[in-house]
Amino acid sequence: MEGSSTILARAIEHQQGRDFSSAVREYLKLVEMGIRTPLLFQNLGVSYFQLGAWRESAHALESAIALGADSSELWLNLGHTRAKLGDWIAARDAYATAAARAPENPHTHAELGLARHRLRDLAGAQDAYRKALALAPDDAAVWNNLGAAAQESGNPDAAIAAFRRASALAPDFAPACANLGSALADVGERQAARDAFARAVALDPANAGARMGACFAELPILYDDPAQIDAARGAYAASKLAVLASLAIALPLLLSAQSRMPSVTVQTMDGKKVNTGTWSNGGKPIIVNFWATWCAPCKRELNTINEKYETWRKETGVKLIAVSIDAARSMNRVAP
């Protein structure tokens, strides 16, 4: 019979080689042998996380904590796992503990800010973002998030300053340009807003749909001439078709309701493949909303829909399906 040290060495080798399925099998052998150490469960939790087994990951990481592990890294990983499960309260608490254990680590404060942001604690989110920026002042993504929280709090001047800082630090960071355009539109700076939106689209044509969506949401502010509005709508429709095609979600975007849902494959939050042709609502309306975590107008739209959704559902039976077009780097912020 193999000794535990041999199995552990093999498990770590698999984990370092990113063969997480094999790593999990080896770690579970150790658990079955009655071995219970904080490091074992922490490594098991990390391997489960890499496999997308969020609940198993959370259980393993919490077992490590119960056995006495208390590192900032462990609490940070637990926060990520709870965020994947959509349990943003538990994620916030884990990130807060991580930040307390390693107050010099800007990443812990940035993640705490994101969790508070999701929970609509905008003041708390801004406080955490500022702490992160005090430690890492050149982090464009955190400046962008700070701007979004400021804009959602009704402070457009602070939002514009933060988005401009993000854009200056990372000139090719399209989300910051798009959000800057939205904030400028909020204060009536039309030409500057149009320029910011145009730069966002030029920087990242593959995601032009969502960024032009920000422009589309602000059309009455950006344009006076009906012909300009029609032209912008056309550009929005064309660009959104481009981004959907790039994501293999080739849903026709028309400015009228669809009588039949196109048949393409998308992925749910728990990793399941779903064909949109199976979406139905018994003849009642379905709203398919495309959004992204970095798109402030998109989130405002969803929040507005959420306020009315229960009334609409009772009156019409409408069903809402939200489809995120986040890239891999921001997908961990998406939750039900």
MODA-V190146 format. One record per residue. N is the residue number from 1. RES is the residue in one letter. PSI is psi in whole degrees, -180 to 180 (999 if undefined). OMEGA is omega in degrees with one decimal (* if undefined). NEAR is the number of other ideal C-beta (glycine too) atoms within 10 Angstrom. Layout:
BEGIN
((N | RES | PSI | OMEGA | NEAR) (N | RES | PSI | OMEGA | NEAR))
END
This chain:
BEGIN
((1 | M | 136 | -178.3 | 5) (2 | E | 145 | 176.3 | 10) (3 | G | 160 | -176.9 | 9) (4 | S | -33 | -178.8 | 14) (5 | S | -35 | 177.9 | 9) (6 | T | -43 | -179.8 | 11) (7 | I | -42 | 179.7 | 18) (8 | L | -44 | 179.8 | 19) (9 | A | -40 | 179.3 | 12) (10 | R | -39 | 178.6 | 17) (11 | A | -45 | 180.0 | 24) (12 | I | -38 | 177.7 | 15) (13 | E | -44 | 177.0 | 13) (14 | H | -43 | -178.0 | 19) (15 | Q | -43 | 179.3 | 20) (16 | Q | -29 | 176.8 | 9) (17 | G | 6 | 177.4 | 10) (18 | R | 25 | 171.0 | 10) (19 | D | 77 | -169.6 | 16) (20 | F | -30 | 177.2 | 18) (21 | S | -46 | 178.7 | 10) (22 | S | -38 | 178.5 | 16) (23 | A | -45 | 179.5 | 25) (24 | V | -44 | -179.6 | 22) (25 | R | -43 | -179.6 | 15) (26 | E | -42 | 178.2 | 23) (27 | Y | -39 | 179.6 | 27) (28 | L | -30 | 174.4 | 16) (29 | K | -42 | 179.2 | 16) (30 | L | -40 | 177.8 | 20) (31 | V | -42 | 179.2 | 14) (32 | E | -26 | 177.0 | 8) (33 | M | -1 | 177.9 | 13) (34 | G | 12 | -179.4 | 7) (35 | I | 125 | -178.5 | 14) (36 | R | 99 | 177.0 | 13) (37 | T | 153 | 179.1 | 14) (38 | P | -42 | -178.0 | 18) (39 | L | -39 | 178.2 | 13) (40 | L | -50 | -177.1 | 21) (41 | F | -31 | 176.6 | 25) (42 | Q | -45 | 178.0 | 22) (43 | N | -38 | 176.8 | 22) (44 | L | -42 | 179.0 | 26) (45 | G | -41 | 178.7 | 26) (46 | V | -42 | 179.4 | 23) (47 | S | -43 | 176.6 | 27) (48 | Y | -41 | -179.4 | 23) (49 | F | -45 | -178.8 | 21) (50 | Q | -23 | 177.6 | 16) (51 | L | -4 | -178.7 | 15) (52 | G | 15 | 178.5 | 12) (53 | A | 79 | -169.5 | 19) (54 | W | -45 | -177.0 | 21) (55 | R | -43 | 177.9 | 12) (56 | E | -38 | 177.4 | 17) (57 | S | -47 | -179.8 | 25) (58 | A | -43 | -179.0 | 23) (59 | H | -43 | -179.7 | 15) (60 | A | -44 | -179.7 | 27) (61 | L | -39 | 177.9 | 28) (62 | E | -31 | 174.9 | 19) (63 | S | -39 | 177.2 | 18) (64 | A | -41 | 178.9 | 25) (65 | I | -42 | 179.2 | 19) (66 | A | -27 | 179.5 | 11) (67 | L | 3 | 173.6 | 14) (68 | G | -4 | 178.0 | 8) (69 | A | 142 | -174.3 | 18) (70 | D | 29 | -176.8 | 11) (71 | S | 155 | 176.5 | 15) (72 | S | -40 | -179.4 | 19) (73 | E | -41 | 179.1 | 15) (74 | L | -47 | 179.9 | 24) (75 | W | -35 | 177.4 | 24) (76 | L | -44 | 178.6 | 22) (77 | N | -39 | 177.4 | 22) (78 | L | -39 | 176.7 | 27) (79 | G | -45 | 178.1 | 28) (80 | H | -43 | -178.3 | 22) (81 | T | -46 | -180.0 | 27) (82 | R | -34 | 176.1 | 25) (83 | A | -40 | 177.7 | 24) (84 | K | -32 | 178.8 | 22) (85 | L | -4 | -179.4 | 18) (86 | G | 9 | 178.5 | 15) (87 | D | 80 | -172.8 | 19) (88 | W | -23 | 175.8 | 22) (89 | I | -47 | 177.9 | 11) (90 | A | -37 | 177.8 | 18) (91 | A | -46 | 179.2 | 26) (92 | R | -45 | -177.7 | 26) (93 | D | -39 | 178.5 | 17) (94 | A | -44 | 178.4 | 29) (95 | Y | -38 | 178.7 | 30) (96 | A | -40 | 177.3 | 20) (97 | T | -41 | 177.6 | 20) (98 | A | -42 | 180.0 | 26) (99 | A | -36 | 178.4 | 26) (100 | A | -35 | -179.4 | 12) (101 | R | -30 | -179.0 | 16) (102 | A | 71 | -176.2 | 17) (103 | P | -15 | 179.3 | 13) (104 | E | -3 | -178.5 | 9) (105 | N | 111 | -177.5 | 18) (106 | P | -27 | -177.3 | 20) (107 | H | -37 | -179.8 | 18) (108 | T | -40 | 178.9 | 28) (109 | H | -38 | 179.2 | 27) (110 | A | -43 | 179.6 | 23) (111 | E | -37 | 175.6 | 26) (112 | L | -40 | 177.1 | 29) (113 | G | -43 | 179.5 | 28) (114 | L | -43 | -179.8 | 27) (115 | A | -45 | 177.3 | 26) (116 | R | -37 | 178.4 | 24) (117 | H | -47 | 179.4 | 25) (118 | R | -31 | 179.8 | 20) (119 | L | 7 | 177.8 | 14) (120 | R | 21 | 171.3 | 12) (121 | D | 78 | -171.3 | 17) (122 | L | -36 | 177.6 | 18) (123 | A | -45 | 178.5 | 10) (124 | G | -38 | 178.4 | 18) (125 | A | -46 | -179.3 | 26) (126 | Q | -37 | 178.0 | 24) (127 | D | -45 | 180.0 | 16) (128 | A | -41 | 178.0 | 29) (129 | Y | -41 | -179.5 | 29) (130 | R | -38 | 176.7 | 13) (131 | K | -41 | 177.8 | 19) (132 | A | -41 | -178.2 | 26) (133 | L | -28 | 175.8 | 21) (134 | A | -28 | 180.0 | 10) (135 | L | -29 | -178.6 | 16) (136 | A | 77 | -171.8 | 14) (137 | P | -10 | -177.9 | 12) (138 | D | 19 | -179.9 | 11) (139 | D | 101 | -175.9 | 20) (140 | A | -37 | -178.4 | 19) (141 | A | -40 | 179.6 | 19) (142 | V | -38 | 174.4 | 28) (143 | W | -41 | 178.3 | 26) (144 | N | -44 | 179.0 | 27) (145 | N | -39 | 176.3 | 29) (146 | L | -42 | 177.7 | 28) (147 | G | -42 | 179.5 | 31) (148 | A | -43 | 178.8 | 29) (149 | A | -39 | 178.2 | 28) (150 | A | -42 | 179.9 | 24) (151 | Q | -43 | 179.7 | 26) (152 | E | -21 | 177.3 | 18) (153 | S | 0 | 179.2 | 14) (154 | G | 30 | 179.7 | 10) (155 | N | 76 | -173.8 | 17) (156 | P | -34 | -179.4 | 19) (157 | D | -44 | 177.4 | 12) (158 | A | -37 | 179.0 | 17) (159 | A | -47 | -179.8 | 26) (160 | I | -43 | 179.9 | 23) (161 | A | -42 | -179.2 | 17) (162 | A | -43 | 179.5 | 28) (163 | F | -38 | 177.8 | 31) (164 | R | -38 | 177.2 | 18) (165 | R | -44 | 178.4 | 21) (166 | A | -43 | -179.6 | 26) (167 | S | -36 | 178.8 | 24) (168 | A | -38 | -180.0 | 13) (169 | L | -34 | -177.9 | 17) (170 | A | 82 | -175.4 | 18) (171 | P | -21 | -179.8 | 12) (172 | D | 13 | -178.4 | 11) (173 | F | 92 | -172.9 | 22) (174 | A | -41 | 179.9 | 22) (175 | P | -38 | 179.9 | 32) (176 | A | -37 | 177.7 | 31) (177 | C | -44 | -179.8 | 28) (178 | A | -44 | 179.6 | 33) (179 | N | -35 | 175.3 | 30) (180 | L | -42 | 177.4 | 31) (181 | G | -43 | 179.0 | 29) (182 | S | -43 | -179.2 | 30) (183 | A | -40 | 177.8 | 29) (184 | L | -39 | 177.3 | 26) (185 | A | -35 | 179.7 | 25) (186 | D | -31 | -179.2 | 19) (187 | V | 11 | 173.6 | 14) (188 | G | 13 | 177.5 | 11) (189 | E | 80 | -167.8 | 18) (190 | R | -51 | -175.8 | 15) (191 | Q | -43 | 179.0 | 9) (192 | A | -37 | 177.7 | 16) (193 | A | -47 | 178.8 | 23) (194 | R | -41 | -179.7 | 19) (195 | D | -42 | -179.3 | 15) (196 | A | -44 | 177.8 | 28) (197 | F | -43 | -179.2 | 28) (198 | A | -39 | 179.2 | 16) (199 | R | -39 | 178.6 | 20) (200 | A | -44 | -179.5 | 28) (201 | V | -40 | 179.7 | 21) (202 | A | -36 | -178.9 | 12) (203 | L | -34 | -173.5 | 18) (204 | D | 74 | -176.9 | 19) (205 | P | -30 | -177.6 | 15) (206 | A | -29 | 178.1 | 14) (207 | N | 27 | -176.5 | 27) (208 | A | -32 | -176.3 | 26) (209 | G | -50 | -177.8 | 26) (210 | A | -39 | -178.3 | 25) (211 | R | -38 | 173.9 | 35) (212 | M | -23 | 174.8 | 25) (213 | G | -37 | 175.6 | 25) (214 | A | -43 | 177.8 | 28) (215 | C | -45 | -178.8 | 28) (216 | F | -39 | -179.1 | 20) (217 | A | -23 | -176.2 | 19) (218 | E | 15 | -174.1 | 21) (219 | L | -45 | -179.1 | 15) (220 | P | -26 | 179.0 | 9) (221 | I | -39 | -173.1 | 16) (222 | L | -32 | -172.0 | 22) (223 | Y | 141 | 173.0 | 17) (224 | D | -38 | -173.2 | 9) (225 | D | 123 | 178.0 | 8) (226 | P | -33 | 179.4 | 8) (227 | A | -37 | 177.4 | 8) (228 | Q | -39 | 178.2 | 13) (229 | I | -45 | 179.2 | 15) (230 | D | -41 | -179.8 | 12) (231 | A | -41 | 179.1 | 12) (232 | A | -39 | 176.5 | 19) (233 | R | -41 | 179.2 | 15) (234 | G | -42 | 178.3 | 11) (235 | A | -40 | 178.5 | 17) (236 | Y | -47 | -178.8 | 22) (237 | A | -45 | -178.6 | 17) (238 | A | -42 | -177.3 | 13) (239 | S | -34 | 179.3 | 23) (240 | K | -35 | 174.1 | 22) (241 | L | -36 | -179.6 | 17) (242 | A | -44 | -178.5 | 17) (243 | V | -36 | 178.8 | 23) (244 | L | -40 | 177.8 | 20) (245 | A | -40 | -178.8 | 13) (246 | S | -23 | 179.4 | 15) (247 | L | 8 | -177.2 | 19) (248 | A | 32 | 173.9 | 9) (249 | I | 68 | -168.6 | 18) (250 | A | 64 | 178.3 | 14) (251 | L | 127 | 178.6 | 20) (252 | P | 128 | 177.6 | 9) (253 | L | 109 | 178.0 | 18) (254 | L | 157 | 177.7 | 9) (255 | L | 35 | 175.3 | 8) (256 | S | 165 | -176.3 | 5) (257 | A | 150 | 176.4 | 8) (258 | Q | 137 | 178.1 | 12) (259 | S | -20 | -178.5 | 5) (260 | R | 135 | -178.3 | 6) (261 | M | 129 | 175.5 | 17) (262 | P | 155 | -175.1 | 14) (263 | S | 100 | 175.1 | 12) (264 | V | 167 | -176.1 | 15) (265 | T | 132 | 174.6 | 11) (266 | V | 171 | -177.6 | 17) (267 | Q | 135 | 179.1 | 12) (268 | T | 173 | -178.1 | 9) (269 | M | -28 | 179.5 | 14) (270 | D | 15 | 172.8 | 12) (271 | G | 3 | -179.0 | 10) (272 | K | 143 | 176.4 | 8) (273 | K | 132 | -178.3 | 8) (274 | V | 135 | 175.6 | 13) (275 | N | 127 | -177.7 | 12) (276 | T | -19 | 177.4 | 18) (277 | G | -17 | 179.2 | 12) (278 | T | -9 | 178.8 | 8) (279 | W | 127 | 178.6 | 15) (280 | S | 164 | -179.3 | 10) (281 | N | 35 | 175.7 | 14) (282 | G | 36 | -179.9 | 6) (283 | G | -5 | 177.7 | 6) (284 | K | 162 | -174.3 | 11) (285 | P | 151 | 173.6 | 12) (286 | I | 131 | 173.7 | 16) (287 | I | 122 | 173.2 | 14) (288 | V | 113 | -174.8 | 16) (289 | N | 124 | 176.7 | 13) (290 | F | 132 | -174.9 | 21) (291 | W | 176 | 175.2 | 19) (292 | A | 152 | -176.5 | 26) (293 | T | -26 | -177.7 | 23) (294 | W | -5 | -174.5 | 25) (295 | C | 99 | -177.3 | 26) (296 | A | -45 | 178.5 | 28) (297 | P | -35 | 177.8 | 24) (298 | C | -44 | -178.5 | 24) (299 | K | -36 | 176.0 | 18) (300 | R | -40 | 178.9 | 15) (301 | E | -46 | 180.0 | 16) (302 | L | -40 | 177.9 | 16) (303 | N | -39 | 178.1 | 11) (304 | T | -43 | 177.3 | 10) (305 | I | -42 | -178.8 | 15) (306 | N | -37 | -180.0 | 10) (307 | E | -32 | -177.0 | 9) (308 | K | -12 | -166.7 | 11) (309 | Y | -44 | -177.1 | 15) (310 | E | -40 | 177.4 | 9) (311 | T | -46 | 178.5 | 9) (312 | W | -41 | -177.5 | 15) (313 | R | -41 | 179.3 | 13) (314 | K | -37 | -175.9 | 9) (315 | E | -36 | -172.7 | 9) (316 | T | -13 | -175.4 | 11) (317 | G | 16 | -176.3 | 13) (318 | V | 147 | 175.4 | 16) (319 | K | 138 | 178.5 | 17) (320 | L | 130 | 173.6 | 15) (321 | I | 119 | -179.4 | 15) (322 | A | 128 | -178.7 | 14) (323 | V | 116 | 178.3 | 16) (324 | S | 140 | 174.5 | 22) (325 | I | 26 | 178.4 | 22) (326 | D | 145 | 171.8 | 18) (327 | A | 173 | -175.1 | 15) (328 | A | -35 | -174.5 | 6) (329 | R | -20 | 179.8 | 9) (330 | S | 5 | -176.1 | 15) (331 | M | -27 | -179.2 | 13) (332 | N | -11 | 178.1 | 14) (333 | R | -7 | -178.7 | 18) (334 | V | 132 | 177.0 | 18) (335 | A | 161 | 179.9 | 16) (336 | P | 999 | * | 10))
END
